[in-house]
Amino acid sequence: MKEKIILLAHGSSDLNWSDTFVHLTRPACEQNKNVQLAFMELSSPSLELCVKRAAKEGYQKVTVLPLFLAKGKHLKKDVPGMLESYASTYGVATQLLDPIGEHPALADALLRIIEETVQDKE
Amino acid sequence: MKEKIILLAHGSSDLNWSDTFVHLTRPACEQNKNVQLAFMELSSPSLELCVKRAAKEGYQKVTVLPLFLAKGKHLKKDVPGMLESYASTYGVATQLLDPIGEHPALADALLRIIEETVQDKE
């Protein structure tokens, strides 16, 4: 099954804010052409546009990995509702993963950042 | 110089939300007794309480590592203002680091998470 992986950030009217996500996701998007960044609101491209395009390009499934640290109202309610609606409108299966902050890789990354912070001072 | 490292999350009235940060930061806090989790608002302990305690415990400096993926208004304006005020009230030096989302360790963690996501499907 042809599957698209969408890295979903919240979005902001502040261009510097969204640029951070472009930078953060660049290695992943360059490494895998099925991976793409999208935004829930305020920034482009929108989640809807990306799901629509994926369907048009023949992807049968869209898996959404939230670039959020924890699950709040957006991930518990808003995004599931959006995905349900887009799945029916564009005829693709959708799946919402847990936010990256719940993955052990994040705790490991945090240890590395703190280690560098402390070393810089020594 | 005795330095406290505060891992600063936004905070939420949703207990599940703040629990994710307790879990995310546990390895770091257990590994280094100078590392502690605090919240900007809505959750406990507050940033102010942690700075106050650090000063009382003899720390001369408080370094804040934001558990945010990007810099928005909170990190550009609110938190610097809070730290300036607490530094003067409690007599400690303060430093605000870049948010974790700007660190290369986060892009690496993201690659690892995506790799696992793709492998799980194969």
gemmi code that builds the backbone of each chain (N, CA, C; Angstrom):
import gemmi

chains = {
    "A": [
        ("MET", (0.844, -1.207, 0.000), (0.000, 0.000, 0.000), (0.880, 1.257, 0.000)),
        ("LYS", (0.577, 2.169, -0.902), (1.350, 3.405, -1.018), (0.927, 4.350, 0.124)),
        ("GLU", (1.897, 4.700, 0.970), (1.570, 5.460, 2.178), (2.353, 6.770, 2.277)),
        ("LYS", (1.640, 7.836, 2.560), (2.255, 9.153, 2.766), (2.391, 9.392, 4.265)),
        ("ILE", (3.526, 9.930, 4.688), (3.683, 10.274, 6.096), (3.734, 11.795, 6.216)),
        ("ILE", (2.752, 12.334, 6.894), (2.688, 13.785, 7.071), (3.154, 14.154, 8.482)),
        ("LEU", (4.158, 15.022, 8.527), (4.659, 15.546, 9.806), (3.840, 16.801, 10.077)),
        ("LEU", (3.002, 16.743, 11.088), (2.033, 17.827, 11.299), (2.424, 18.761, 12.439)),
        ("ALA", (2.684, 20.021, 12.080), (2.960, 21.035, 13.108), (1.723, 21.908, 13.281)),
        ("HIS", (1.661, 22.676, 14.353), (0.479, 23.488, 14.602), (0.290, 24.572, 13.550)),
        ("GLY", (1.353, 25.365, 13.303), (1.236, 26.511, 12.400), (1.181, 27.804, 13.190)),
        ("SER", (1.606, 28.911, 12.541), (1.670, 30.198, 13.221), (1.720, 31.308, 12.187)),
        ("SER", (1.276, 32.496, 12.574), (1.381, 33.641, 11.660), (2.819, 34.171, 11.661)),
        ("ASP", (3.642, 33.676, 12.571), (5.040, 34.090, 12.692), (5.908, 33.202, 11.778)),
        ("LEU", (6.463, 33.809, 10.728), (7.226, 33.029, 9.739), (8.456, 32.350, 10.341)),
        ("ASN", (9.091, 32.979, 11.317), (10.253, 32.361, 11.973), (9.847, 31.056, 12.656)),
        ("TRP", (8.643, 31.065, 13.196), (8.128, 29.893, 13.893), (8.021, 28.720, 12.916)),
        ("SER", (7.365, 28.951, 11.783), (7.183, 27.840, 10.840), (8.500, 27.435, 10.184)),
        ("ASP", (9.417, 28.389, 10.003), (10.744, 28.067, 9.448), (11.485, 27.033, 10.309)),
        ("THR", (11.299, 27.117, 11.613), (11.942, 26.146, 12.509), (11.497, 24.724, 12.160)),
        ("PHE", (10.233, 24.579, 11.796), (9.713, 23.251, 11.446), (10.204, 22.797, 10.077)),
        ("VAL", (10.361, 23.759, 9.167), (10.916, 23.419, 7.846), (12.335, 22.880, 8.054)),
        ("HIS", (13.090, 23.551, 8.890), (14.471, 23.167, 9.167), (14.528, 21.809, 9.892)),
        ("LEU", (13.667, 21.665, 10.896), (13.629, 20.439, 11.704), (13.289, 19.213, 10.855)),
        ("THR", (12.421, 19.394, 9.864), (11.929, 18.237, 9.090), (12.691, 18.022, 7.784)),
        ("ARG", (13.587, 18.948, 7.430), (14.282, 18.835, 6.144), (15.015, 17.497, 5.967)),
        ("PRO", (15.836, 17.056, 6.956), (16.534, 15.776, 6.764), (15.563, 14.614, 6.493)),
        ("ALA", (14.458, 14.572, 7.210), (13.491, 13.481, 7.042), (12.830, 13.544, 5.662)),
        ("CYS", (12.476, 14.747, 5.226), (11.797, 14.894, 3.924), (12.768, 14.599, 2.782)),
        ("GLU", (14.049, 14.948, 2.971), (15.026, 14.674, 1.911), (15.353, 13.179, 1.823)),
        ("GLN", (15.240, 12.509, 2.966), (15.605, 11.099, 3.003), (14.493, 10.197, 2.457)),
        ("ASN", (13.271, 10.661, 2.514), (12.135, 9.821, 2.125), (11.097, 10.680, 1.414)),
        ("LYS", (10.891, 10.403, 0.138), (9.981, 11.260, -0.648), (8.513, 11.081, -0.246)),
        ("ASN", (8.229, 10.093, 0.573), (6.858, 9.915, 1.056), (6.570, 10.720, 2.318)),
        ("VAL", (7.580, 11.458, 2.786), (7.424, 12.245, 4.017), (7.277, 13.728, 3.658)),
        ("GLN", (6.325, 14.378, 4.332), (6.079, 15.789, 4.032), (5.609, 16.553, 5.274)),
        ("LEU", (5.970, 17.823, 5.331), (5.526, 18.692, 6.437), (4.200, 19.367, 6.084)),
        ("ALA", (3.286, 19.431, 7.050), (2.029, 20.174, 6.861), (1.671, 20.875, 8.169)),
        ("PHE", (0.758, 21.815, 8.074), (0.369, 22.590, 9.258), (-1.140, 22.484, 9.506)),
        ("MET", (-1.494, 22.480, 10.783), (-2.897, 22.386, 11.172), (-3.653, 23.669, 10.834)),
        ("GLU", (-2.998, 24.799, 11.069), (-3.632, 26.082, 10.768), (-2.585, 27.192, 10.625)),
        ("LEU", (-2.970, 28.277, 10.025), (-2.174, 29.519, 9.919), (-0.953, 29.467, 8.984)),
        ("SER", (-0.347, 28.309, 8.773), (0.813, 28.208, 7.890), (0.501, 27.269, 6.725)),
        ("SER", (1.310, 27.377, 5.675), (1.136, 26.525, 4.488), (2.302, 25.557, 4.349)),
        ("PRO", (2.065, 24.362, 3.731), (0.776, 23.859, 3.240), (-0.098, 23.324, 4.377)),
        ("SER", (-1.402, 23.409, 4.150), (-2.340, 22.924, 5.169), (-2.421, 21.402, 5.135)),
        ("LEU", (-2.897, 20.847, 6.237), (-3.102, 19.392, 6.317), (-4.057, 18.937, 5.213)),
        ("GLU", (-5.125, 19.720, 5.010), (-6.117, 19.323, 4.004), (-5.492, 19.256, 2.611)),
        ("LEU", (-4.724, 20.293, 2.262), (-4.099, 20.318, 0.929), (-3.188, 19.098, 0.746)),
        ("CYS", (-2.454, 18.748, 1.788), (-1.517, 17.618, 1.676), (-2.239, 16.283, 1.546)),
        ("VAL", (-3.353, 16.130, 2.261), (-4.133, 14.892, 2.147), (-4.735, 14.810, 0.740)),
        ("LYS", (-5.252, 15.930, 0.275), (-5.874, 15.998, -1.061), (-4.853, 15.612, -2.142)),
        ("ARG", (-3.659, 16.214, -2.049), (-2.602, 15.926, -3.033), (-2.167, 14.468, -2.978)),
        ("ALA", (-2.037, 13.949, -1.741), (-1.599, 12.558, -1.580), (-2.604, 11.631, -2.280)),
        ("ALA", (-3.891, 11.902, -2.088), (-4.941, 11.077, -2.717), (-4.812, 11.156, -4.242)),
        ("LYS", (-4.591, 12.368, -4.744), (-4.454, 12.592, -6.185), (-3.235, 11.861, -6.749)),
        ("GLU", (-2.186, 11.779, -5.940), (-0.950, 11.122, -6.397), (-1.007, 9.600, -6.222)),
        ("GLY", (-2.146, 9.103, -5.779), (-2.314, 7.651, -5.699), (-1.963, 7.014, -4.361)),
        ("TYR", (-1.687, 7.827, -3.355), (-1.455, 7.241, -2.020), (-2.791, 6.705, -1.500)),
        ("GLN", (-2.738, 5.496, -0.934), (-3.984, 4.933, -0.398), (-4.151, 5.248, 1.086)),
        ("LYS", (-3.020, 5.641, 1.713), (-3.093, 5.914, 3.144), (-2.239, 7.124, 3.523)),
        ("VAL", (-2.735, 7.907, 4.457), (-1.994, 9.044, 4.991), (-1.820, 8.826, 6.493)),
        ("THR", (-0.561, 8.753, 6.920), (-0.267, 8.587, 8.341), (0.282, 9.910, 8.868)),
        ("VAL", (-0.299, 10.389, 9.941), (0.067, 11.709, 10.463), (0.867, 11.570, 11.763)),
        ("LEU", (2.090, 12.081, 11.724), (2.934, 12.101, 12.927), (2.947, 13.532, 13.464)),
        ("PRO", (2.331, 13.765, 14.610), (2.227, 15.134, 15.124), (3.550, 15.642, 15.716)),
        ("LEU", (3.993, 16.767, 15.197), (5.167, 17.452, 15.748), (4.689, 18.314, 16.909)),
        ("PHE", (4.191, 17.620, 17.901), (3.720, 18.235, 19.134), (4.421, 17.462, 20.246)),
        ("LEU", (4.609, 18.091, 21.391), (5.264, 17.380, 22.485), (4.279, 16.563, 23.307)),
        ("ALA", (3.033, 17.005, 23.363), (2.029, 16.284, 24.155), (0.662, 16.438, 23.509)),
        ("LYS", (-0.257, 15.577, 23.943), (-1.618, 15.590, 23.396), (-2.503, 16.578, 24.153)),
        ("GLY", (-2.934, 17.621, 23.480), (-3.914, 18.532, 24.055), (-5.183, 18.414, 23.227)),
        ("LYS", (-6.015, 19.430, 23.315), (-7.308, 19.421, 22.608), (-7.126, 19.218, 21.095)),
        ("HIS", (-6.081, 19.838, 20.528), (-5.879, 19.709, 19.075), (-5.752, 18.246, 18.654)),
        ("LEU", (-4.942, 17.487, 19.413), (-4.688, 16.100, 19.001), (-5.759, 15.127, 19.493)),
        ("LYS", (-6.484, 15.552, 20.539), (-7.527, 14.664, 21.049), (-8.826, 14.837, 20.260)),
        ("LYS", (-9.039, 16.042, 19.747), (-10.338, 16.322, 19.137), (-10.241, 16.916, 17.726)),
        ("ASP", (-9.538, 18.033, 17.594), (-9.539, 18.758, 16.317), (-8.956, 17.938, 15.170)),
        ("VAL", (-7.732, 17.428, 15.341), (-7.070, 16.717, 14.236), (-7.810, 15.411, 13.884)),
        ("PRO", (-8.256, 14.607, 14.881), (-9.040, 13.424, 14.504), (-10.272, 13.787, 13.678)),
        ("GLY", (-10.931, 14.882, 14.040), (-12.109, 15.333, 13.286), (-11.749, 15.733, 11.863)),
        ("MET", (-10.635, 16.469, 11.716), (-10.186, 16.876, 10.385), (-9.862, 15.647, 9.538)),
        ("LEU", (-9.147, 14.695, 10.127), (-8.730, 13.515, 9.363), (-9.935, 12.664, 8.945)),
        ("GLU", (-10.922, 12.572, 9.826), (-12.123, 11.806, 9.489), (-12.827, 12.451, 8.291)),
        ("SER", (-12.902, 13.758, 8.340), (-13.556, 14.477, 7.249), (-12.761, 14.358, 5.935)),
        ("TYR", (-11.435, 14.522, 6.000), (-10.623, 14.454, 4.768), (-10.607, 13.034, 4.199)),
        ("ALA", (-10.616, 12.038, 5.078), (-10.604, 10.648, 4.612), (-11.845, 10.388, 3.762)),
        ("SER", (-12.975, 10.913, 4.232), (-14.210, 10.648, 3.485), (-14.269, 11.518, 2.230)),
        ("THR", (-13.791, 12.766, 2.321), (-13.826, 13.648, 1.147), (-12.892, 13.170, 0.037)),
        ("TYR", (-11.673, 12.734, 0.414), (-10.673, 12.430, -0.620), (-10.448, 10.933, -0.828)),
        ("GLY", (-11.157, 10.103, -0.066), (-11.093, 8.660, -0.293), (-9.750, 8.016, 0.006)),
        ("VAL", (-9.134, 8.418, 1.126), (-7.897, 7.746, 1.566), (-8.071, 7.309, 3.018)),
        ("ALA", (-7.330, 6.277, 3.391), (-7.317, 5.870, 4.796), (-6.401, 6.853, 5.542)),
        ("THR", (-6.713, 7.151, 6.789), (-5.846, 8.034, 7.574), (-5.568, 7.399, 8.933)),
        ("GLN", (-4.401, 7.730, 9.469), (-4.037, 7.244, 10.811), (-3.300, 8.354, 11.546)),
        ("LEU", (-3.679, 8.574, 12.793), (-3.016, 9.596, 13.603), (-2.125, 8.913, 14.639)),
        ("LEU", (-0.838, 9.185, 14.573), (0.108, 8.590, 15.531), (0.171, 9.427, 16.816)),
        ("ASP", (0.857, 8.904, 17.827), (1.088, 9.684, 19.044), (2.068, 10.820, 18.742)),
        ("PRO", (1.985, 11.921, 19.479), (2.920, 13.033, 19.246), (4.362, 12.626, 19.562)),
        ("ILE", (5.308, 13.284, 18.903), (6.720, 12.902, 19.059), (7.191, 12.969, 20.516)),
        ("GLY", (6.595, 13.867, 21.305), (7.015, 14.006, 22.712), (6.790, 12.760, 23.552)),
        ("GLU", (5.927, 11.851, 23.066), (5.654, 10.618, 23.824), (6.621, 9.505, 23.446)),
        ("HIS", (7.480, 9.751, 22.463), (8.396, 8.702, 21.982), (9.719, 8.741, 22.767)),
        ("PRO", (10.274, 7.566, 23.116), (11.536, 7.535, 23.877), (12.686, 8.275, 23.186)),
        ("ALA", (12.627, 8.417, 21.858), (13.684, 9.142, 21.132), (13.775, 10.593, 21.610)),
        ("LEU", (12.647, 11.131, 22.065), (12.662, 12.527, 22.528), (13.379, 12.672, 23.860)),
        ("ALA", (13.140, 11.714, 24.762), (13.824, 11.742, 26.057), (15.333, 11.586, 25.838)),
        ("ASP", (15.715, 10.755, 24.866), (17.139, 10.582, 24.545), (17.740, 11.873, 23.989)),
        ("ALA", (16.988, 12.520, 23.101), (17.458, 13.785, 22.513), (17.654, 14.834, 23.614)),
        ("LEU", (16.725, 14.825, 24.570), (16.791, 15.783, 25.673), (18.056, 15.552, 26.510)),
        ("LEU", (18.383, 14.294, 26.774), (19.613, 13.970, 27.517), (20.834, 14.522, 26.782)),
        ("ARG", (20.842, 14.360, 25.461), (21.971, 14.829, 24.648), (22.083, 16.367, 24.703)),
        ("ILE", (20.958, 17.037, 24.622), (20.973, 18.513, 24.650), (21.472, 19.013, 26.007)),
        ("ILE", (20.977, 18.382, 27.077), (21.393, 18.810, 28.425), (22.881, 18.539, 28.618)),
        ("GLU", (23.358, 17.403, 28.156), (24.767, 17.054, 28.275), (25.637, 18.137, 27.604)),
        ("GLU", (25.237, 18.536, 26.410), (25.981, 19.586, 25.688), (25.931, 20.907, 26.445)),
        ("THR", (24.770, 21.220, 27.002), (24.596, 22.473, 27.742), (25.541, 22.505, 28.934)),
        ("VAL", (25.603, 21.396, 29.646), (26.461, 21.324, 30.825), (27.936, 21.347, 30.426)),
        ("GLN", (28.290, 20.609, 29.388), (29.688, 20.557, 28.926), (30.190, 21.931, 28.464)),
        ("ASP", (29.289, 22.674, 27.800), (29.673, 24.000, 27.304), (30.148, 24.908, 28.431)),
        ("LYS", (29.633, 24.626, 29.628), (29.926, 25.494, 30.770), (31.193, 25.079, 31.502)),
        ("GLU", (31.626, 23.827, 31.241), (32.748, 23.299, 32.038), (34.104, 23.722, 31.476)),
    ],
    "B": [
        ("MET", (30.651, 27.730, 39.540), (29.359, 28.338, 39.876), (28.269, 27.264, 39.921)),
        ("LYS", (27.481, 27.276, 40.972), (26.418, 26.280, 41.113), (25.246, 26.679, 40.207)),
        ("GLU", (24.943, 25.783, 39.264), (23.945, 26.121, 38.249), (22.778, 25.133, 38.206)),
        ("LYS", (21.578, 25.674, 38.195), (20.362, 24.868, 38.067), (19.915, 24.903, 36.614)),
        ("ILE", (19.510, 23.749, 36.091), (18.965, 23.722, 34.730), (17.479, 23.405, 34.816)),
        ("ILE", (16.675, 24.366, 34.381), (15.228, 24.179, 34.423), (14.719, 23.855, 33.020)),
        ("LEU", (14.033, 22.722, 32.917), (13.393, 22.320, 31.661), (11.994, 22.921, 31.706)),
        ("LEU", (11.736, 23.881, 30.840), (10.497, 24.654, 30.941), (9.469, 24.258, 29.889)),
        ("ALA", (8.338, 23.729, 30.354), (7.227, 23.416, 29.449), (6.152, 24.488, 29.609)),
        ("HIS", (5.230, 24.539, 28.668), (4.200, 25.572, 28.729), (3.286, 25.404, 29.939)),
        ("GLY", (2.726, 24.193, 30.110), (1.739, 23.977, 31.170), (0.344, 23.895, 30.575)),
        ("SER", (-0.554, 23.196, 31.298), (-1.916, 22.991, 30.795), (-2.810, 22.594, 31.950)),
        ("SER", (-4.117, 22.859, 31.805), (-5.054, 22.415, 32.843), (-5.348, 20.922, 32.684)),
        ("ASP", (-4.877, 20.341, 31.582), (-5.077, 18.911, 31.294), (-3.923, 18.113, 31.926)),
        ("LEU", (-4.260, 17.313, 32.942), (-3.217, 16.585, 33.684), (-2.453, 15.589, 32.809)),
        ("ASN", (-3.132, 14.992, 31.823), (-2.453, 14.060, 30.911), (-1.346, 14.786, 30.140)),
        ("TRP", (-1.615, 16.030, 29.802), (-0.668, 16.840, 29.047), (0.614, 17.029, 29.867)),
        ("SER", (0.454, 17.473, 31.111), (1.657, 17.731, 31.903), (2.367, 16.430, 32.284)),
        ("ASP", (1.619, 15.342, 32.431), (2.237, 14.039, 32.717), (3.216, 13.627, 31.615)),
        ("THR", (2.894, 13.973, 30.375), (3.800, 13.637, 29.268), (5.165, 14.288, 29.490)),
        ("PHE", (5.158, 15.493, 30.034), (6.423, 16.192, 30.278), (7.165, 15.611, 31.486)),
        ("VAL", (6.416, 15.165, 32.477), (7.044, 14.508, 33.632), (7.772, 13.254, 33.134)),
        ("HIS", (7.104, 12.510, 32.280), (7.654, 11.277, 31.736), (8.867, 11.563, 30.833)),
        ("LEU", (8.711, 12.557, 29.967), (9.770, 12.934, 29.018), (11.052, 13.370, 29.730)),
        ("THR", (10.895, 14.051, 30.866), (12.059, 14.633, 31.540), (12.606, 13.758, 32.673)),
        ("ARG", (11.916, 12.668, 32.984), (12.338, 11.830, 34.122), (13.795, 11.348, 33.993)),
        ("PRO", (14.182, 10.774, 32.823), (15.572, 10.297, 32.720), (16.585, 11.418, 32.987)),
        ("ALA", (16.327, 12.596, 32.454), (17.260, 13.717, 32.629), (17.327, 14.155, 34.092)),
        ("CYS", (16.164, 14.234, 34.750), (16.126, 14.678, 36.149), (16.761, 13.637, 37.075)),
        ("GLU", (16.597, 12.358, 36.727), (17.182, 11.309, 37.564), (18.698, 11.255, 37.399)),
        ("GLN", (19.166, 11.627, 36.208), (20.594, 11.536, 35.914), (21.373, 12.713, 36.510)),
        ("ASN", (20.723, 13.827, 36.695), (21.428, 15.028, 37.142), (20.538, 15.785, 38.131)),
        ("LYS", (20.982, 15.855, 39.377), (20.132, 16.465, 40.415), (19.993, 17.987, 40.244)),
        ("ASN", (20.785, 18.558, 39.342), (20.656, 19.993, 39.085), (19.620, 20.309, 38.008)),
        ("VAL", (18.976, 19.254, 37.480), (17.987, 19.431, 36.407), (16.585, 19.265, 36.978)),
        ("GLN", (15.686, 20.149, 36.578), (14.322, 20.109, 37.113), (13.306, 20.588, 36.083)),
        ("LEU", (12.105, 20.020, 36.127), (11.005, 20.435, 35.242), (10.191, 21.544, 35.898)),
        ("ALA", (9.833, 22.557, 35.099), (8.945, 23.614, 35.590), (7.987, 24.009, 34.470)),
        ("PHE", (6.930, 24.715, 34.843), (5.923, 25.123, 33.860), (5.736, 26.640, 33.857)),
        ("MET", (5.477, 27.159, 32.654), (5.283, 28.598, 32.486), (3.971, 29.053, 33.115)),
        ("GLU", (2.938, 28.236, 32.948), (1.629, 28.576, 33.508), (0.754, 27.335, 33.626)),
        ("LEU", (-0.276, 27.423, 34.400), (-1.340, 26.402, 34.539), (-0.942, 25.098, 35.245)),
        ("SER", (0.338, 24.692, 35.204), (0.762, 23.461, 35.872), (1.796, 23.786, 36.947)),
        ("SER", (2.009, 22.830, 37.833), (3.001, 23.002, 38.913), (4.151, 22.036, 38.739)),
        ("PRO", (5.371, 22.384, 39.203), (5.732, 23.649, 39.841), (5.928, 24.762, 38.803)),
        ("SER", (5.673, 25.986, 39.228), (5.828, 27.133, 38.332), (7.301, 27.481, 38.173)),
        ("LEU", (7.596, 28.199, 37.099), (8.961, 28.671, 36.863), (9.424, 29.538, 38.041)),
        ("GLU", (8.525, 30.405, 38.510), (8.915, 31.306, 39.603), (9.301, 30.521, 40.859)),
        ("LEU", (8.474, 29.534, 41.204), (8.767, 28.738, 42.401), (10.129, 28.055, 42.269)),
        ("CYS", (10.422, 27.542, 41.078), (11.691, 26.813, 40.880), (12.896, 27.756, 40.943)),
        ("VAL", (12.751, 28.959, 40.412), (13.855, 29.937, 40.485), (14.067, 30.347, 41.947)),
        ("LYS", (12.969, 30.582, 42.642), (13.024, 30.982, 44.062), (13.731, 29.905, 44.903)),
        ("ARG", (13.325, 28.655, 44.694), (13.931, 27.540, 45.434), (15.413, 27.389, 45.114)),
        ("ALA", (15.751, 27.537, 43.812), (17.149, 27.387, 43.395), (18.010, 28.431, 44.112)),
        ("ALA", (17.496, 29.653, 44.178), (18.237, 30.729, 44.852), (18.427, 30.390, 46.336)),
        ("LYS", (17.365, 29.888, 46.956), (17.388, 29.514, 48.370), (18.390, 28.394, 48.636)),
        ("GLU", (18.512, 27.491, 47.651), (19.422, 26.339, 47.798), (20.861, 26.696, 47.432)),
        ("GLY", (21.109, 27.971, 47.129), (22.477, 28.402, 46.878), (22.935, 28.366, 45.425)),
        ("TYR", (22.019, 28.077, 44.510), (22.399, 28.152, 43.095), (22.614, 29.623, 42.725)),
        ("GLN", (23.720, 29.867, 41.989), (23.970, 31.256, 41.585), (23.402, 31.570, 40.215)),
        ("LYS", (23.103, 30.485, 39.482), (22.585, 30.701, 38.132), (21.483, 29.698, 37.799)),
        ("VAL", (20.497, 30.174, 37.061), (19.420, 29.316, 36.574), (19.420, 29.397, 35.044)),
        ("THR", (19.631, 28.251, 34.404), (19.603, 28.186, 32.946), (18.323, 27.481, 32.527)),
        ("VAL", (17.583, 28.109, 31.639), (16.274, 27.579, 31.250), (16.331, 27.002, 29.828)),
        ("LEU", (16.040, 25.716, 29.725), (15.963, 25.051, 28.418), (14.489, 24.852, 28.087)),
        ("PRO", (13.967, 25.579, 27.095), (12.534, 25.483, 26.800), (12.153, 24.178, 26.093)),
        ("LEU", (11.219, 23.461, 26.656), (10.648, 22.262, 26.021), (9.546, 22.731, 25.073)),
        ("PHE", (9.972, 23.478, 24.098), (9.104, 24.004, 23.045), (9.780, 23.614, 21.740)),
        ("LEU", (9.023, 23.459, 20.678), (9.642, 23.094, 19.409), (10.136, 24.324, 18.651)),
        ("ALA", (9.502, 25.462, 18.861), (9.917, 26.683, 18.151), (9.651, 27.902, 19.032)),
        ("LYS", (10.272, 29.022, 18.638), (10.122, 30.266, 19.407), (8.904, 31.051, 18.933)),
        ("GLY", (7.935, 31.185, 19.802), (6.803, 32.059, 19.514), (6.847, 33.199, 20.519)),
        ("LYS", (5.696, 33.831, 20.715), (5.609, 34.983, 21.615), (6.074, 34.638, 23.048)),
        ("HIS", (5.724, 33.446, 23.501), (6.122, 33.060, 24.869), (7.635, 33.136, 25.055)),
        ("LEU", (8.389, 32.608, 24.087), (9.850, 32.561, 24.267), (10.530, 33.852, 23.826)),
        ("LYS", (9.849, 34.611, 22.979), (10.460, 35.867, 22.531), (10.203, 36.981, 23.542)),
        ("LYS", (9.079, 36.909, 24.230), (8.695, 38.034, 25.082), (8.364, 37.643, 26.537)),
        ("ASP", (7.409, 36.717, 26.696), (6.908, 36.421, 28.044), (7.988, 35.847, 28.970)),
        ("VAL", (8.653, 34.772, 28.508), (9.630, 34.117, 29.390), (10.837, 35.031, 29.680)),
        ("PRO", (11.389, 35.738, 28.674), (12.479, 36.667, 29.006), (12.055, 37.688, 30.068)),
        ("GLY", (10.829, 38.171, 29.967), (10.323, 39.135, 30.958), (10.231, 38.512, 32.345)),
        ("MET", (9.719, 37.283, 32.402), (9.597, 36.589, 33.685), (10.983, 36.387, 34.299)),
        ("LEU", (11.936, 35.943, 33.467), (13.283, 35.657, 33.996), (13.969, 36.924, 34.487)),
        ("GLU", (13.761, 38.008, 33.779), (14.373, 39.281, 34.193), (13.829, 39.679, 35.570)),
        ("SER", (12.527, 39.523, 35.712), (11.900, 39.875, 36.979), (12.354, 38.944, 38.120)),
        ("TYR", (12.406, 37.646, 37.871), (12.801, 36.697, 38.923), (14.285, 36.859, 39.290)),
        ("ALA", (15.109, 37.170, 38.283), (16.540, 37.355, 38.542), (16.726, 38.480, 39.548)),
        ("SER", (15.976, 39.552, 39.354), (16.144, 40.698, 40.245), (15.494, 40.426, 41.604)),
        ("THR", (14.345, 39.750, 41.610), (13.666, 39.463, 42.884), (14.463, 38.488, 43.754)),
        ("TYR", (15.021, 37.431, 43.122), (15.646, 36.373, 43.920), (17.176, 36.397, 43.901)),
        ("GLY", (17.730, 37.350, 43.144), (19.187, 37.518, 43.175), (19.979, 36.374, 42.568)),
        ("VAL", (19.517, 35.851, 41.436), (20.294, 34.834, 40.711), (20.454, 35.287, 39.262)),
        ("ALA", (21.522, 34.801, 38.623), (21.685, 35.054, 37.188), (20.757, 34.092, 36.450)),
        ("THR", (20.213, 34.513, 35.326), (19.360, 33.616, 34.533), (19.809, 33.641, 33.073)),
        ("GLN", (19.586, 32.515, 32.402), (19.898, 32.443, 30.974), (18.818, 31.615, 30.283)),
        ("LEU", (18.341, 32.121, 29.147), (17.324, 31.398, 28.388), (17.965, 30.798, 27.142)),
        ("LEU", (17.925, 29.480, 27.025), (18.498, 28.803, 25.855), (17.477, 28.766, 24.705)),
        ("ASP", (17.936, 28.336, 23.531), (17.015, 28.135, 22.409), (16.122, 26.925, 22.709)),
        ("PRO", (14.917, 26.904, 22.137), (14.030, 25.758, 22.385), (14.613, 24.473, 21.791)),
        ("ILE", (14.224, 23.335, 22.347), (14.798, 22.055, 21.914), (14.561, 21.776, 20.429)),
        ("GLY", (13.478, 22.301, 19.869), (13.173, 22.060, 18.450), (14.209, 22.628, 17.499)),
        ("GLU", (15.036, 23.561, 17.978), (16.068, 24.154, 17.124), (17.376, 23.364, 17.181)),
        ("HIS", (17.429, 22.349, 18.047), (18.670, 21.593, 18.218), (18.722, 20.400, 17.237)),
        ("PRO", (19.899, 20.125, 16.648), (20.008, 19.005, 15.697), (19.582, 17.654, 16.285)),
        ("ALA", (19.657, 17.508, 17.603), (19.240, 16.247, 18.239), (17.769, 15.958, 17.962)),
        ("LEU", (16.982, 17.021, 17.790), (15.553, 16.810, 17.519), (15.312, 16.269, 16.115)),
        ("ALA", (16.060, 16.806, 15.146), (15.934, 16.302, 13.769), (16.362, 14.833, 13.727)),
        ("ASP", (17.393, 14.478, 14.483), (17.849, 13.083, 14.547), (16.768, 12.190, 15.176)),
        ("ALA", (16.160, 12.684, 16.250), (15.104, 11.915, 16.915), (13.935, 11.687, 15.957)),
        ("LEU", (13.625, 12.701, 15.181), (12.527, 12.609, 14.215), (12.821, 11.539, 13.162)),
        ("LEU", (14.067, 11.496, 12.671), (14.462, 10.460, 11.709), (14.234, 9.073, 12.305)),
        ("ARG", (14.618, 8.922, 13.579), (14.469, 7.618, 14.251), (12.992, 7.235, 14.384)),
        ("ILE", (12.158, 8.195, 14.736), (10.723, 7.913, 14.908), (10.091, 7.522, 13.562)),
        ("ILE", (10.446, 8.260, 12.508), (9.883, 7.962, 11.178), (10.343, 6.580, 10.714)),
        ("GLU", (11.613, 6.274, 10.949), (12.156, 4.984, 10.549), (11.358, 3.850, 11.215)),
        ("GLU", (11.082, 4.009, 12.504), (10.295, 2.992, 13.224), (8.881, 2.891, 12.681)),
        ("THR", (8.296, 4.040, 12.360), (6.933, 4.079, 11.829), (6.864, 3.320, 10.520)),
        ("VAL", (7.844, 3.548, 9.653), (7.858, 2.900, 8.346), (8.136, 1.404, 8.506)),
        ("GLN", (9.090, 1.048, 9.378), (9.426, -0.360, 9.591), (8.257, -1.164, 10.138)),
        ("ASP", (7.492, -0.526, 11.031), (6.349, -1.213, 11.634), (5.355, -1.683, 10.575)),
        ("LYS", (5.332, -0.965, 9.472), (4.345, -1.260, 8.427), (4.832, -2.308, 7.443)),
        ("GLU", (6.164, -2.548, 7.449), (6.702, -3.441, 6.410), (6.582, -4.912, 6.799)),
    ],
}
model = gemmi.Model(1)
for chain_id, residues in chains.items():
    chain = gemmi.Chain(chain_id)
    for i, (resn, *xyz) in enumerate(residues, 1):
        res = gemmi.Residue()
        res.name, res.seqid = resn, gemmi.SeqId(i, " ")
        for name, pos in zip(("N", "CA", "C"), xyz):
            atom = gemmi.Atom()
            atom.name, atom.element = name, gemmi.Element(name[0])
            atom.pos, atom.b_iso = gemmi.Position(*pos), 0.0
            res.add_atom(atom)
        chain.add_residue(res)
    model.add_chain(chain)
structure = gemmi.Structure()
structure.add_model(model)
structure.setup_entities()
